[in-house]
Amino acid sequence: MVIWIVFVLVGGLLFVYFNFKIWLKCNISISFIKIKISYRILKKEYVQNKKIYYVDFFRKTAKRYSSIKSKKIYPYLKHLKKAARLFIVKNIYFYPECIDDVSSFAFEFMIVNNVIKRPILRK
């Protein structure tokens, strides 16, 4: 029993002092969308770039939603809404940009954890 109390206290303290940050940038042009995601977990930063063409995206989504497997995901969306309360969106920017020699419209924002960091022992 004591070990479970220690796990709960240590896990709670890690969650309170754990900084979670995602930086997302989307460039929207006429034929494609380019997404850059940068996220930091425990002082290590990861970067992912993805270029999605609209034609390929619509073909894949049409096949996915026609299959029966994708309908099993819908009951889990209510759990995602509960977890979304822990995060907030900050620093939203909109601006024109030129990427891959194509003019595009870029928007970027940051998602951070919504936990208020207070000292455990107050003065």
C-alpha positions, 0 to 999 in steps of 0.5 A: 500500500505504501508503494502505491502512495509513493508512486502516486505522489512521485507521478503527480509531482512529475506531471506538475513540473513536466513541461510539454510544448508543441510548436506547429507550423502549416504552410497552405498553398494551392496544391499542397500543405506543408506541416512542420511539428516541433515538440520537446519532451524531457529537454530533447527536441524532435522535429518532423516535416510532412508535405501533403498533396490535396489529391492524395489526401482526399483519395486516402480519406475516402478509402479510410471512411468507407472501411468498417475499421475506422468506425471503431475509433469514434467512441474514444473521442470522448476521452480525447476531449477530457485530455484536451482540457490539460492543454492550451493554445498560445502564440497564434500567428498568420502571415504570407510566406514563399516555400518551395518557390510557391507562394503560400499562407502560413500559420503557426501556434504553440500548444503547452500544458495548462497545469499551474505550477505552484510551489508545494510549500508556500511561505 
